[in-house]
């Protein structure tokens, strides 16, 4: 089983965040002193300069707080899942209603942490555990993202982007007066370049994560879809990319294997439900009763997204099932496949033949 992609060089993982911090130190010097004091404070008013200093200070402090929260919380880790009692002998753990399997119906085994692979998980070699709802390794942050720290990551992006947007707005307003006096501050050029670069990068990240929220996807899910699309376009029969996802599901007194696709989006509950799950219920993978997804809950989730530290009062329920729920729409899709006999018995029960 493949692991969650990380930088193979631990020095790069350590140095990159340090370089980001050093770069921010230089930008602070330009924003606070060159722009804030030399230009705005001296020529346009103390109040305006103070407003700049206060705003970027708030946004930067929030950025570092949520950056620290990402690292302290970590991506999360699944407990080791013992082999299932597939043969009904009483040896092994209980068999869940569904699990991701190979085309023979056997559960996927993580040879690294010696555990059955839970759906939506990915192995993280640094902790030797599978990460729940694994997303990706962020080189700039210096840590992997998963179920436990994804909400912090989204708020980190929001405040980081706000920091650069604020600087760029003040810079755009007061650069012309600096130019008209013939006192062109060359630090402003660097500030324009850096603000433009980071706003573009962070805004693209925010945009992609809004897309993921719409469909309850992760970066890994998105990469799998894109790889499958490339394979479909190239029609390369030798490609190692597999478009298929196999599920072993319980149906009446039987276990059935159903072939699905990476494009089926097994966990998409709808944007409103997905958004509430991430912000109000701390990135849970469960689907609760409809009274947990009211308009008031959605408004509260938006408030948690934009109000600093409000998220600390809303944590994932302690008795939350760690096994991800399938979307109702996808469950209907499974029922249709079963009714149309587009399924078969696992090989440990019988030969691979269509169910009669």
C-alpha positions as CSV (number, residue, x, y, z in Angstrom):
1,X,0.0,0.0,0.0
2,X,1.3,3.4,-0.9
3,X,2.1,6.0,1.8
4,X,1.0,9.6,2.1
5,X,3.4,11.6,-0.1
6,X,6.0,13.6,1.9
7,X,9.3,15.1,1.1
8,X,11.9,12.3,1.3
9,X,14.5,14.7,2.6
10,X,13.8,15.6,6.2
11,X,16.1,18.6,5.8
12,X,13.7,20.0,3.2
13,X,10.8,19.4,5.5
14,X,12.5,21.4,8.2
15,X,14.2,24.2,6.1
16,X,11.2,25.1,3.9
17,X,9.0,26.4,6.8
18,X,12.0,28.2,8.2
19,X,12.5,30.0,4.9
20,X,8.9,30.9,4.8
21,X,9.2,32.5,8.3
22,X,12.4,34.4,7.3
23,X,10.7,35.6,4.2
24,X,7.8,36.9,6.3
25,X,10.3,38.6,8.5
26,X,11.6,40.6,5.5
27,X,8.0,41.4,4.4
28,X,7.2,42.6,7.8
29,X,10.1,45.0,7.7
30,X,8.9,46.4,4.4
31,X,5.3,46.6,5.4
32,X,5.8,48.0,8.9
33,X,8.7,50.3,8.2
34,X,9.1,51.1,4.5
35,X,5.3,51.3,3.8
36,X,3.8,51.9,7.2
37,X,6.2,54.4,8.6
38,X,8.3,56.0,5.9
39,X,5.4,56.4,3.5
40,X,2.0,56.4,5.3
41,X,2.9,57.6,8.8
42,X,5.1,60.5,7.6
43,X,3.0,61.7,4.6
44,X,-0.6,60.5,5.0
45,X,-1.5,60.3,8.7
46,X,-0.7,58.4,11.8
47,X,-4.1,56.8,12.0
48,X,-3.9,55.2,8.6
49,X,-0.4,53.8,9.5
50,X,-1.7,52.4,12.8
51,X,-4.6,50.8,11.0
52,X,-2.2,49.0,8.7
53,X,0.0,47.9,11.6
54,X,-2.9,46.6,13.6
55,X,-4.5,44.7,10.7
56,X,-1.4,42.9,9.5
57,X,-0.4,42.2,13.1
58,X,-3.8,40.5,13.8
59,X,-3.7,38.5,10.6
60,X,-0.1,37.4,11.1
61,X,-0.7,36.4,14.7
62,X,-3.7,34.3,13.6
63,X,-1.7,32.7,10.9
64,X,1.0,31.6,13.3
65,X,-1.6,30.4,15.8
66,X,-3.4,28.2,13.3
67,X,0.0,27.1,11.8
68,X,0.9,25.9,15.3
69,X,-2.5,24.2,15.7
70,X,-1.9,22.3,12.5
71,X,1.3,20.9,13.8
72,X,0.1,20.3,17.4
73,X,-3.1,18.5,16.4
74,X,-1.4,16.5,13.7
75,X,-3.2,14.7,10.9
76,X,-4.6,12.0,13.2
77,X,-4.0,8.3,13.4
78,X,-6.2,5.2,13.2
79,X,-5.9,2.4,15.7
80,X,-4.7,-0.8,14.3
81,X,-7.7,-2.7,12.8
82,X,-7.4,-6.4,13.3
83,X,-8.2,-8.9,10.5
84,X,-12.0,-9.5,10.0
85,X,-13.7,-12.7,10.8
86,X,-14.5,-13.3,7.1
87,X,-15.0,-17.1,7.5
88,X,-17.3,-16.9,10.6
89,X,-15.0,-18.9,12.8
90,X,-15.0,-16.5,15.7
91,X,-11.4,-15.6,15.1
92,X,-10.8,-12.0,14.1
93,X,-12.8,-8.7,14.5
94,X,-16.4,-8.1,13.5
95,X,-17.0,-7.5,9.8
96,X,-18.3,-4.0,9.0
97,X,-21.3,-3.4,6.8
98,X,-18.9,-2.4,4.0
99,X,-15.2,-2.2,3.5
100,X,-12.8,-1.4,0.6
101,X,-11.5,-4.6,-0.9
102,X,-9.6,-6.0,-3.8
103,X,-11.4,-7.6,-6.8
104,X,-11.5,-10.9,-4.8
105,X,-13.4,-9.4,-1.9
106,X,-10.5,-9.4,0.6
107,X,-9.9,-6.2,2.7
108,X,-6.9,-4.0,1.8
109,X,-4.0,-4.7,4.1
110,X,-1.5,-2.1,5.2
111,X,1.8,-4.0,5.4
112,X,3.5,-1.0,7.0
113,X,1.4,-0.7,10.2
114,X,0.1,-4.3,10.0
115,X,-3.6,-3.3,9.9
116,X,-6.6,-3.4,7.7
117,X,-6.7,-0.2,5.7
118,X,-9.8,1.9,6.7
119,X,-11.5,3.7,3.8
120,X,-10.1,7.2,3.1
121,X,-6.9,6.5,5.1
122,X,-3.3,6.7,3.9
123,X,-0.2,5.4,5.6
124,X,2.1,8.0,7.1
125,X,5.6,6.6,7.4
126,X,6.8,9.2,9.9
127,X,4.3,8.0,12.5
128,X,3.9,4.4,11.2
129,X,0.1,4.8,11.3
130,X,-2.6,5.2,8.7
131,X,-4.0,8.8,8.7
132,X,-7.8,9.2,8.7
133,X,-9.2,11.2,5.8
134,X,-5.7,11.8,4.6
135,X,-5.3,14.9,2.4
136,X,-1.7,15.7,1.5
137,X,1.7,16.7,2.9
138,X,2.0,20.5,2.9
139,X,5.7,21.5,2.3
140,X,5.1,25.1,3.4
141,X,3.5,24.1,6.7
142,X,5.9,21.2,7.2
143,X,3.3,18.6,8.2
144,X,0.8,16.2,6.8
145,X,-2.9,17.1,6.7
146,X,-5.7,14.7,7.8
147,X,-8.9,14.6,9.7
148,X,-7.6,16.2,12.9
149,X,-5.9,19.3,11.5
150,X,-7.7,20.0,8.2
151,X,-10.1,22.5,9.7
152,X,-7.1,24.4,11.2
153,X,-5.5,24.3,7.7
154,X,-8.5,26.0,6.1
155,X,-8.5,28.8,8.7
156,X,-4.7,29.1,8.3
157,X,-5.1,29.7,4.6
158,X,-7.9,32.3,5.3
159,X,-5.8,34.4,7.6
160,X,-2.6,34.0,5.6
161,X,-4.3,35.3,2.5
162,X,-5.9,38.2,4.5
163,X,-2.4,39.2,5.6
164,X,-1.1,39.6,2.0
165,X,-4.3,41.1,0.6
166,X,-4.2,43.8,3.3
167,X,-0.6,44.7,2.5
168,X,-1.3,44.8,-1.2
169,X,-4.3,47.1,-0.8
170,X,-2.4,49.6,1.2
171,X,0.6,49.3,-1.1
172,X,-1.6,50.0,-4.2
173,X,-3.2,53.1,-2.6
174,X,0.1,54.7,-1.4
175,X,2.6,53.7,-4.1
176,X,1.6,56.5,-6.5
177,X,2.3,59.3,-4.0
178,X,5.7,57.7,-3.3
179,X,6.4,57.7,-7.1
180,X,5.3,61.3,-7.5
181,X,7.7,62.5,-5.0
182,X,10.5,60.8,-6.9
183,X,11.3,58.7,-3.8
184,X,10.8,55.2,-5.4
185,X,11.3,52.7,-2.6
186,X,12.6,49.6,-4.3
187,X,11.4,47.4,-1.4
188,X,7.9,48.1,-2.7
189,X,8.7,46.2,-5.9
190,X,9.7,43.1,-3.8
191,X,6.5,43.6,-1.8
192,X,4.4,43.7,-5.0
193,X,6.0,40.5,-6.3
194,X,5.7,38.6,-3.0
195,X,2.1,39.7,-2.3
196,X,1.1,38.8,-5.9
197,X,2.8,35.4,-5.7
198,X,1.4,34.4,-2.3
199,X,-2.1,35.7,-3.0
200,X,-2.2,33.7,-6.2
201,X,-0.9,30.5,-4.5
202,X,-3.1,30.8,-1.4
203,X,-6.2,31.8,-3.3
204,X,-5.8,28.8,-5.7
205,X,-5.5,26.6,-2.6
206,X,-8.6,28.1,-1.1
207,X,-10.5,27.7,-4.4
208,X,-9.4,24.0,-4.7
209,X,-10.5,23.3,-1.1
210,X,-13.9,24.9,-1.7
211,X,-14.2,22.5,-4.6
212,X,-13.3,19.6,-2.3
213,X,-15.8,20.8,0.3
214,X,-18.5,20.7,-2.4
215,X,-17.9,17.0,-3.0
216,X,-16.4,15.9,0.3
217,X,-13.1,15.1,-1.4
218,X,-9.5,15.2,-0.5
219,X,-6.4,16.1,-2.5
220,X,-5.7,12.4,-2.8
221,X,-9.2,11.8,-4.2
222,X,-8.7,14.7,-6.7
223,X,-5.3,13.3,-7.8
224,X,-6.9,9.8,-8.3
225,X,-9.6,11.3,-10.5
226,X,-7.2,13.3,-12.6
227,X,-4.9,10.2,-13.0
228,X,-7.9,8.2,-14.2
229,X,-9.0,10.9,-16.6
230,X,-5.5,10.9,-18.1
231,X,-5.6,7.2,-18.4
232,X,-8.9,7.4,-20.2
233,X,-7.7,10.0,-22.6
234,X,-4.4,8.1,-23.4
235,X,-6.1,4.7,-23.6
236,X,-2.8,3.3,-22.4
237,X,-3.4,-0.4,-21.5
238,X,-0.1,-0.6,-19.7
239,X,-0.9,2.2,-17.3
240,X,-0.8,1.2,-13.6
241,X,-3.6,3.6,-12.8
242,X,-6.7,1.8,-11.6
243,X,-10.0,3.5,-12.1
244,X,-11.9,0.9,-10.1
245,X,-12.9,0.8,-6.5
246,X,-14.2,-2.5,-5.1
247,X,-16.5,-2.7,-2.1
248,X,-17.4,-5.7,0.0
249,X,-20.9,-5.0,1.3
250,X,-23.4,-6.8,3.5
251,X,-26.7,-7.6,1.8
252,X,-29.2,-9.7,3.7
253,X,-27.2,-12.8,4.7
254,X,-24.6,-12.4,2.0
255,X,-21.4,-10.6,1.4
256,X,-21.2,-9.1,-2.2
257,X,-18.4,-7.5,-4.1
258,X,-19.4,-4.5,-6.1
259,X,-17.1,-2.7,-8.6
260,X,-17.3,1.1,-8.6
261,X,-15.3,3.9,-10.0
262,X,-13.1,6.7,-8.5
263,X,-15.6,9.1,-10.1
264,X,-18.6,7.8,-8.0
265,X,-17.6,10.0,-5.1
266,X,-18.7,7.6,-2.4
267,X,-18.7,10.1,0.5
268,X,-20.4,13.2,-1.0
269,X,-23.3,14.2,1.3
270,X,-24.0,17.5,-0.5
271,X,-22.2,20.9,0.0
272,X,-24.3,22.0,3.0
273,X,-23.8,18.8,4.8
274,X,-20.1,18.6,3.9
275,X,-19.5,22.2,5.0
276,X,-21.2,21.6,8.4
277,X,-19.3,18.4,8.9
278,X,-15.9,20.1,8.4
279,X,-16.4,23.3,10.4
280,X,-19.1,22.4,13.0
281,X,-18.3,18.7,13.6
282,X,-14.5,19.0,13.2
283,X,-14.1,17.2,9.9
284,X,-16.1,14.2,10.8
285,X,-16.6,11.4,8.3
286,X,-20.0,10.5,9.6
287,X,-23.5,11.5,8.4
288,X,-25.9,12.4,11.2
289,X,-29.6,12.8,11.3
290,X,-31.1,15.8,9.4
291,X,-31.7,17.8,12.5
292,X,-27.9,18.2,12.7
293,X,-27.9,20.0,9.3
294,X,-30.3,22.8,9.6
295,X,-29.9,26.3,8.2
296,X,-29.0,27.5,11.7
297,X,-26.2,24.9,11.8
298,X,-25.0,26.0,8.4
299,X,-24.9,29.7,9.5
300,X,-23.0,28.6,12.7
301,X,-20.5,26.7,10.5
302,X,-19.9,29.9,8.4
303,X,-19.3,31.8,11.6
304,X,-16.8,29.2,12.8
305,X,-15.0,29.5,9.5
306,X,-14.5,33.2,9.7
307,X,-14.4,34.0,13.4
308,X,-11.0,33.3,15.1
309,X,-11.0,30.7,17.9
310,X,-14.7,29.9,17.7
311,X,-13.7,26.5,16.4
312,X,-12.2,25.5,19.8
313,X,-15.8,25.3,21.2
314,X,-16.9,22.8,18.6
315,X,-15.2,19.5,18.5
316,X,-15.9,16.1,16.9
317,X,-18.3,14.0,19.1
318,X,-16.2,11.6,21.3
319,X,-18.3,8.6,20.3
320,X,-17.8,9.3,16.6
321,X,-17.5,6.2,14.5
322,X,-14.1,6.2,12.8
323,X,-15.4,4.2,9.9
324,X,-16.5,6.7,7.1
325,X,-20.2,6.7,6.1
326,X,-21.2,6.3,2.5
327,X,-23.5,8.9,1.0
328,X,-27.2,8.0,0.6
329,X,-27.0,8.6,-3.1
330,X,-24.1,6.2,-3.4
331,X,-25.9,3.6,-1.3
332,X,-28.8,3.8,-3.8
333,X,-26.3,3.3,-6.5
334,X,-25.1,0.1,-4.7
335,X,-28.7,-1.1,-4.4
336,X,-29.2,-0.6,-8.1
337,X,-26.1,-2.6,-8.9
338,X,-27.3,-5.4,-6.6
339,X,-30.8,-5.4,-8.1
340,X,-29.3,-5.6,-11.6
341,X,-27.0,-8.4,-10.5
342,X,-23.9,-6.3,-11.2
343,X,-22.1,-7.9,-8.3
344,X,-20.5,-11.2,-7.3
345,X,-19.7,-13.3,-4.2
346,X,-16.2,-12.9,-2.7
347,X,-13.7,-15.5,-3.7
348,X,-13.4,-16.7,-0.1
349,X,-17.1,-17.7,-0.3
350,X,-17.3,-19.1,-3.9
351,X,-15.9,-18.6,-7.4
352,X,-16.3,-15.2,-9.0
353,X,-19.7,-15.6,-10.6
354,X,-22.7,-13.3,-11.0
355,X,-25.1,-13.5,-8.1
356,X,-28.3,-15.4,-8.9
